[in-house]
């Protein structure tokens, strides 16, 4: 797995990408506002995907709601990340962006939340550690 943040991760398997992203998650999720933003923005991203499916099954208006949900989610997360002291490793292209986006939104965010690491980061940000 590439250790250099600028290296191309497109050739690695999705499990390897998840492993790499998991190592990268805690250092770029230390800011209290960013942590709070993600608590709302990531479920909103997932809701956007459910609304997209609903657009096929029910009404095309769900497509509009889906796009708005995803755009608002990504905008909020971009703002939250701008507050972090440590920056996310740069994307190497569109494929890297999409793979890392879905790895975080559907896998590592929930892992970070449910493992207690998000809570530990939040507590550390409150104490100034």
Secondary structure as GFF3:
##gff-version 3
##sequence-region A 1 129
A	DSSP	alpha_helix	14	25	.	.	.	ID=ss1
A	DSSP	three_ten_helix	26	28	.	.	.	ID=ss2
A	DSSP	alpha_helix	32	57	.	.	.	ID=ss3
A	DSSP	alpha_helix	61	82	.	.	.	ID=ss4
A	DSSP	alpha_helix	94	103	.	.	.	ID=ss5
A	DSSP	pi_helix	104	108	.	.	.	ID=ss6
A	DSSP	alpha_helix	109	114	.	.	.	ID=ss7
A	DSSP	alpha_helix	117	127	.	.	.	ID=ss8
###
